[in-house]
Amino acid sequence: MTLKQLNEMSKEQFAEALGSIFEHSPWVAEAAHGSGPFASVEELHSRMVEAAKNAPEEKVLALLRSHPDLATRLAMTDYSVSEQKGAGLDQLSPEEFETFSSLNREYVGKFGFPFILAVRGKNKDDILASLRQRIHYDRAQEWNEALAQIARITGFRLADLVQA
């Protein structure tokens, strides 16, 4: 799909085309639509990230909670399945799976949303190290870091989907 095509779409078409860029949150695309037309994919991404960050806190929390736990076998978007597979999270040993599961539970218990990381270019050891580090952040630090990671994830997804 091209940027020109996106710029010509109705709000409904735009949300349909980009609704899964932000995990199970088509409202982000809907909110960004009014900021167009977009001169570049980067501008489109920036407007989508702004829409997500500037939403009411409950909506942002719902966005954070819509992300799957890393290394679990729960229902995920096709994007998440592919991203986690690329990082080797679908090939964990039983011991590694238990380590991830335990840390994920601890993380969710502390922050109220799952651990979010742009896993592209990372392996399971990198991901585990990041989880172990970030579990010690305070809520404000981790909220900001989770949103920064969502920005990275969605930047990759948009770049893969939209041609300038």
Order of alpha helices (4+ residues) and beta strands (2+ residues): alpha-alpha-alpha-alpha-alpha-alpha-alpha-alpha-alpha
